[in-house]
Amino acid sequence: AMIKRLRCGLFIVAVLSLMFCFPPTGMSAAPTGEPIVIGYVGMVLSPGTRPCMAIQKVAVDEINAAGGVLGRPLKYVIADNKGATSLSVEGARRLLMEEKAKFIFVEGRTEICLAAQENAAAMFKDYPHIMIFNGPMGRELTDRVLDEYEKYKFCFRDWDPEPSHYAQQRYFWGKTWKDRFPKGLTKMAILWEDLEWTKPWRDGMPDLNLPPWEEMVEKDYGVKVVYSKAVKPRGTMYLPILQQIAGTGAQQIFYISSWFTDTESFAKQWADSAARDIPVDLYGGVSQTSDFWKLTGGKCMGMVGSFTECRIPLTEKTIPFVEMATKHQIPTQIHVHLAYADVYFLKKVIETAGGTDDVDKLIKAMETVETTYSLGKMAYETKKIKPYFHSKIRVDPADPQHKTYPGAFIQPIGQFQNGGKIQYLGGSCEENEAIFKGVGKPSDFVMPAELRKRDKK
C-alpha cells in the first residue's frame, strides 16, 4: 500500500501541471534531447511546501519555453512524502532510480532532510546527483559536509544555518526594537516553536561562542525575558498562554515561528485575549504575505514580521517575481522566493559545468556560481567553517554575531495596519538600511491598541 501511495505521489506532478502550468510567452525553439530531471520531495498538501513546488514548476515551464538548458528540456517531478520521514526517503530513492533525477530538492524540515541526506549518500556512487535542502536551518545538515566531504559533498542548503541569525537578532534588539519603544523595552515574552531548529537558540552554541538568545538579550540589551515557553507547531491552545503572558508585564511577545506554525490560530486568539495590547513579532511563516490578513480575518492587525510579498525593488527581479506569483495565485513566503531562484541557479550551474554528465563539475559550479534573485544574492558559502559551508551566504562565518554580507539577503520587515495595509519598518540588518530609506522606519510602528482606535473612528 505504501508503494502504491508513493507511485501516486510521484506522478501527482501531472495534476499540478494542470493547475500551475500557464501558456508561455516569448516562445523560443523547443528544447530537444534527454530531459534534465529535477525532483522535489515534500508534502503536496502542506501550505509551506506546496507553493514551493508550484513556483518551481512555473520556473521550469519558463525555462523550457525559452529553449531549455543547453538545448535540453527540464522535467519536473514531485514525490509526495505525506509529511512522513519514511516516505521522504523512499520518494527520493524512486526519483533517483526510476526518474533518473539529477537534482533533488527536499522540503525544509531538518529531520526529514537528514534522513533523505543519509539515504542519498548511500546511493550517490550509483546515482550521482545534487541534493538541495529547501529552507531548513538545522546545522547538522552542513556540519557533516565538512566532517565527511567525500560522502556529503553533493549536499547544499538554500537557506542559512541557525547561528547566522544572531546577526539579525542583534540588529533587532539593539536598534529597531529600541526605536519602536522610545520609552524603553525592558520585558519580553518569547514563544518557541518546539522543533529542532529552535533548540540552538534556546540552548546556545558554545562551540561557536554563541549564548542562548534569552541570555544575550538580557546581558547585552537589558531586556528581561519574563516568560518563555516552547509550544507545539500546530494545535496549541494559545489563550491560557496569552493570559499568563498578560500577567507578566511583558511589553512585547516574540514568537519564533516558521511555515509549520499555526500563526493564523495564534493571531485570532491573541486578538481576543488579555494580551491583545502587547505587540507581537512573528519570526516566519504564512504571515509573510497578505494571505495572512485574510486567513485571520484581520485579527493580525498590529502584528509585525518579515513581509516578502513586497513590491519594493530590493533587486531588479523583486517586483516582476511578486507580480508573476500573484498572477498565478502562489503566495511568496521567503522559501518560495528561494525555490524559484533555485531553478534559475541550477540553470546557470548546468551551463557552467557544460552539462550534467560530470557530477564533480556540477558540485564545483554549485560552489562558485552566483546569481541575483528577488531577495538578493544567491550563492553558497565556500569558507570551510561549520555549519556555513555549502549553505546559502548570509553572514560572514568569521563573525556571525555582527556581520551580515550586504545584499546577500534583503529582508523587509512590515506591520499589518488598518485595512490590511503593510507599513514597512525597514529591513533586518544595518548593511541594507539604505534600501528602505523613504519606504519605512522602525518608528512607523503603531501600537495595536492605537490601530484598533483608528478602526473605530
C-alpha positions in Angstrom: 0.0 0.0 0.0 2.9 2.3 0.8 4.5 1.7 -2.6 1.2 2.4 -4.3 0.9 5.7 -2.5 4.4 6.6 -3.5 3.7 5.9 -7.1 0.7 8.2 -6.9 2.8 10.8 -5.2 5.5 10.7 -7.8 3.0 11.3 -10.6 0.9 13.9 -8.8 3.0 16.3 -10.8 0.6 15.6 -13.7 -2.2 17.1 -11.6 0.0 20.0 -10.5 0.9 20.6 -14.1 -2.7 21.2 -15.0 -3.1 23.5 -12.0 0.1 25.5 -12.4 1.1 25.3 -16.0 0.4 28.6 -17.8 0.7 29.4 -21.5 4.3 30.6 -22.0 5.1 33.8 -23.8 8.1 34.7 -26.0 8.4 31.2 -27.3 11.9 30.0 -28.4 12.9 26.9 -30.3 11.6 23.9 -28.4 14.4 22.1 -26.4 15.2 18.6 -27.5 17.2 15.6 -26.3 17.2 13.8 -23.0 15.3 15.8 -20.2 17.2 17.0 -17.2 15.1 15.8 -14.3 14.6 18.0 -11.2 12.7 16.3 -8.4 11.1 17.7 -5.2 10.4 15.6 -2.1 7.7 17.2 0.0 4.2 17.2 1.3 1.9 18.2 -1.5 -0.9 19.4 0.8 1.3 21.4 3.0 0.8 25.2 2.9 4.5 25.5 3.3 5.8 23.2 0.6 3.0 23.3 -2.0 3.8 26.9 -3.1 7.5 25.9 -3.5 6.5 23.1 -5.8 4.1 25.4 -7.7 6.7 28.1 -8.2 9.4 25.7 -9.3 7.0 24.2 -11.9 6.5 27.8 -13.3 10.2 28.3 -13.5 10.7 25.0 -15.3 8.0 26.0 -17.8 9.6 29.4 -18.3 13.0 28.0 -19.0 11.6 25.3 -21.4 9.6 28.0 -23.2 12.9 30.0 -23.6 14.7 27.0 -25.1 15.7 24.9 -22.1 19.2 24.5 -20.7 21.9 23.9 -23.3 19.1 23.0 -25.7 17.7 20.3 -23.4 14.3 20.4 -21.7 13.8 20.3 -17.9 11.4 17.8 -16.4 9.9 18.4 -13.0 8.7 15.5 -10.9 7.3 15.5 -7.3 7.4 12.8 -4.7 4.7 13.4 -2.1 6.0 12.4 1.3 2.7 12.9 3.1 4.8 14.7 5.8 6.5 11.4 6.8 10.2 10.7 7.0 10.0 7.1 5.7 8.1 8.3 2.6 10.6 11.0 2.1 13.5 8.5 1.9 11.6 6.2 -0.3 10.4 9.1 -2.5 14.0 10.3 -3.1 15.1 6.7 -3.9 12.4 6.4 -6.6 13.3 9.8 -8.0 16.9 8.6 -8.4 16.2 5.1 -9.6 13.1 5.5 -11.8 13.1 9.1 -12.8 16.9 9.4 -13.1 16.8 12.8 -11.3 20.0 14.8 -11.4 18.8 17.4 -8.9 16.6 16.7 -5.9 15.0 19.2 -3.5 13.9 18.2 0.0 11.3 20.2 1.9 12.6 22.3 4.8 12.3 20.2 7.9 15.7 19.3 9.3 14.5 15.9 10.5 13.3 14.9 7.0 16.3 16.4 5.3 18.7 14.4 7.5 17.1 11.1 6.7 17.0 11.9 2.9 20.6 13.0 3.0 21.8 9.8 4.6 20.0 7.7 2.1 21.2 9.8 -0.8 24.8 9.5 0.4 24.5 5.7 0.3 23.1 5.9 -3.3 25.4 8.6 -4.6 28.0 6.4 -6.2 25.5 4.6 -8.4 23.2 7.6 -8.8 25.3 10.8 -8.8 23.2 13.9 -8.2 22.9 17.2 -6.4 20.6 17.4 -3.3 19.3 20.8 -2.1 17.5 21.4 1.2 14.8 24.0 0.6 14.6 26.1 3.7 15.8 24.1 6.8 18.3 25.6 9.2 19.5 22.6 11.2 23.3 22.9 11.4 23.8 19.2 11.3 22.9 19.2 7.6 26.1 21.1 6.6 28.3 20.3 9.6 28.7 16.8 8.1 29.6 18.2 4.7 32.9 19.4 6.2 33.3 16.4 8.5 33.0 13.9 5.6 33.3 15.9 2.4 33.6 13.0 0.0 30.4 11.4 1.4 28.2 14.5 1.5 29.8 16.9 -1.0 26.7 16.8 -3.2 24.5 18.4 -0.5 23.6 22.1 -0.3 21.2 24.2 1.8 19.5 27.1 0.0 19.0 28.8 3.4 21.3 29.9 6.1 22.0 27.9 9.3 20.9 28.8 12.8 24.0 30.7 14.0 23.8 33.3 11.2 20.6 34.6 12.7 22.4 36.1 15.7 23.5 39.0 13.5 19.9 39.7 12.6 18.7 39.5 16.2 21.4 41.8 17.5 20.2 44.4 15.0 16.6 44.0 16.1 17.3 44.1 19.8 20.0 46.8 19.6 18.3 49.1 17.2 14.9 48.5 15.6 13.0 47.5 18.8 14.7 50.4 20.7 13.4 52.8 18.0 9.9 51.2 18.2 9.7 51.6 22.0 11.1 55.1 22.7 10.2 54.8 26.4 12.3 51.6 26.6 11.7 47.9 26.1 12.6 46.1 29.4 10.4 43.0 29.5 9.7 40.4 26.8 7.8 37.1 26.4 9.2 34.5 24.0 7.3 31.6 22.4 9.5 29.0 20.6 8.2 26.6 18.0 9.1 23.3 19.6 11.1 21.8 16.8 14.8 21.0 16.4 15.7 24.2 14.6 14.9 26.5 17.6 17.0 24.5 20.1 20.3 26.1 19.3 18.9 29.5 20.0 17.3 28.3 23.2 20.4 26.4 24.4 23.1 28.5 22.8 26.0 27.2 20.7 29.1 27.1 23.0 31.4 25.7 20.2 30.7 28.9 18.3 30.8 31.1 21.4 27.1 32.0 20.9 24.9 32.3 24.0 21.2 31.4 24.4 19.1 34.3 23.0 17.5 34.9 26.3 20.9 35.4 28.0 22.1 37.6 25.1 19.1 39.9 25.1 19.3 40.5 28.9 23.1 40.8 29.2 23.7 42.9 26.1 20.4 44.9 25.8 18.9 45.0 29.3 15.7 43.2 28.2 14.5 40.6 30.7 12.6 37.6 29.3 9.8 37.3 31.8 8.0 34.4 30.0 9.5 31.7 27.8 7.7 28.6 26.5 8.2 26.0 23.8 4.9 25.2 22.1 4.0 22.6 19.5 3.7 23.9 16.0 0.1 23.1 15.4 -3.0 22.6 17.6 -1.8 24.7 20.6 -4.4 26.3 22.7 -2.9 29.8 23.0 -5.5 31.6 25.2 -4.2 30.2 28.5 -0.6 31.0 27.4 -1.6 34.6 26.4 -3.4 35.0 29.7 -0.2 34.1 31.6 1.9 36.4 29.4 -0.6 39.3 30.2 0.1 38.8 33.9 3.9 39.1 33.5 4.1 42.8 32.4 5.7 41.8 29.1 5.9 44.7 26.7 6.4 42.5 23.6 5.7 38.9 22.5 8.3 37.4 20.2 7.1 34.1 18.5 9.9 32.2 16.9 7.6 30.6 14.3 8.1 29.0 10.9 5.9 27.9 8.0 4.8 24.9 10.1 3.4 27.1 12.9 -0.3 27.8 13.1 0.3 31.5 13.4 -3.1 32.2 12.0 -4.7 30.5 15.0 -2.3 32.3 17.3 -3.3 35.7 15.8 -7.0 35.0 16.2 -6.6 34.0 19.8 -4.2 36.9 20.6 -6.7 39.5 19.3 -9.4 38.2 21.7 -7.1 37.7 24.7 -5.9 39.7 27.7 -2.6 40.1 25.8 -4.1 41.8 22.8 -2.5 45.2 23.6 1.0 43.6 23.7 2.8 43.9 20.4 3.7 40.7 18.6 6.6 39.9 16.3 6.5 36.7 14.3 9.7 35.1 13.0 8.3 33.4 9.9 5.5 31.5 8.1 2.3 32.5 6.4 2.5 35.9 8.0 4.9 36.9 5.3 2.2 37.6 2.7 -1.2 39.4 2.5 -2.9 36.0 2.7 -2.3 36.2 6.5 -4.7 39.1 6.7 -7.4 37.0 5.0 -6.6 33.9 7.0 -7.0 35.7 10.3 -10.0 37.8 9.2 -7.9 40.9 10.0 -7.2 39.7 13.6 -3.4 40.0 12.8 -3.7 43.8 12.8 -0.7 45.2 14.7 1.5 42.2 14.2 5.0 42.5 12.8 7.2 40.2 10.8 9.0 39.6 7.6 6.8 40.6 4.6 8.1 39.2 1.4 5.1 39.8 -0.9 6.7 43.2 -1.3 6.5 45.5 -4.3 9.7 47.3 -3.5 12.7 47.0 -5.9 15.0 45.2 -3.5 16.6 43.9 -6.7 15.6 44.3 -10.3 13.8 41.0 -10.0 11.7 41.6 -6.9 8.6 43.3 -8.4 8.4 41.1 -11.5 8.6 38.0 -9.3 5.9 39.1 -6.9 3.6 40.1 -9.7 4.2 36.9 -11.6 3.5 34.8 -8.4 0.4 36.8 -7.6 -0.9 36.3 -11.1 -0.5 32.5 -10.6 -2.0 32.8 -7.1 1.1 31.5 -5.4 2.0 33.0 -2.0 5.5 34.4 -1.8 7.0 33.4 1.6 10.8 33.6 1.8 11.3 29.9 0.9 9.1 30.4 -2.2 11.4 33.2 -3.4 14.3 30.8 -2.8 12.6 27.8 -4.5 12.1 29.8 -7.7 15.6 31.3 -7.6 17.0 27.8 -7.1 15.8 26.6 -10.5 17.4 29.5 -12.4 20.6 29.0 -10.3 20.6 25.4 -11.4 20.3 26.5 -15.0 23.5 28.6 -14.6 25.2 25.7 -12.8 24.5 23.3 -15.6 25.7 25.8 -18.2 28.8 26.5 -16.2 29.5 22.7 -15.9 28.9 22.2 -19.6 26.1 19.7 -19.0 25.1 17.1 -16.3 27.4 14.2 -17.1 30.2 15.1 -14.6 28.8 15.5 -11.1 32.1 16.8 -9.8 31.9 19.7 -12.3 28.3 20.3 -11.1 29.4 20.4 -7.5 32.2 22.8 -8.4 29.7 25.0 -10.2 27.3 24.9 -7.2 30.2 26.2 -5.1 31.2 29.0 -7.4 28.2 30.3 -9.3 26.4 33.4 -8.2 23.1 34.8 -9.4 20.8 37.6 -8.4 17.2 36.9 -7.3 14.2 38.7 -5.8 15.7 39.0 -2.3 19.4 39.5 -3.1 22.4 37.3 -4.0 22.1 33.6 -4.5 25.4 31.9 -3.8 26.8 29.2 -1.5 29.4 29.8 1.2 32.9 28.4 0.3 34.7 29.3 3.5 35.3 26.0 5.2 33.7 26.8 8.5 30.9 24.7 10.1 27.9 25.0 9.6 28.1 27.6 6.9 30.0 25.7 4.2 27.5 24.7 1.4 24.8 26.9 3.0 23.4 30.0 1.2 25.5 33.0 2.0 24.1 35.5 4.5 26.7 36.4 7.2 30.5 36.3 7.4 31.2 32.9 9.2 34.1 34.6 11.0 31.6 37.0 12.7 28.1 35.5 12.8 27.1 37.7 15.7 27.5 41.0 13.9 28.5 41.0 10.3 25.9 40.4 7.5 27.0 40.3 3.9 25.5 43.4 2.1 22.8 42.4 -0.4 23.0 38.7 0.4 19.5 38.6 1.8 17.3 41.6 1.9 14.5 41.1 4.3 11.7 43.6 4.6 10.0 43.9 8.0 6.4 45.1 8.0 3.4 45.7 10.3 -0.2 44.8 9.4 -2.1 48.1 10.0 -5.6 49.2 9.4 -7.4 47.5 6.5 -4.5 45.1 5.9 -2.1 47.8 4.8 1.5 46.9 5.2 3.6 49.6 6.8 7.3 48.8 6.3 9.5 49.3 9.3 12.8 48.8 7.4 15.0 45.7 7.0 16.7 43.1 9.1 20.3 44.3 9.1 22.3 47.6 9.1 24.0 46.8 5.8 20.7 47.1 3.9 19.3 50.2 5.7 19.8 52.4 2.6 17.4 50.2 0.6 14.5 51.0 2.9 15.2 54.8 3.2 12.0 56.6 2.3 10.0 53.3 2.5 9.6 52.9 6.2 11.5 53.0 9.5 11.1 51.4 12.9 9.3 54.5 14.4 6.5 54.0 11.9 5.3 51.2 14.1 1.9 51.7 15.8 0.7 50.0 18.9 -2.1 47.5 18.4 -4.5 49.4 20.8 -4.0 52.6 18.7 -4.7 50.8 15.5 -8.0 49.5 16.9 -8.9 53.0 18.0 -8.4 54.2 14.4 -10.6 51.4 13.2 -13.5 52.7 15.3 -13.2 56.3 14.0 
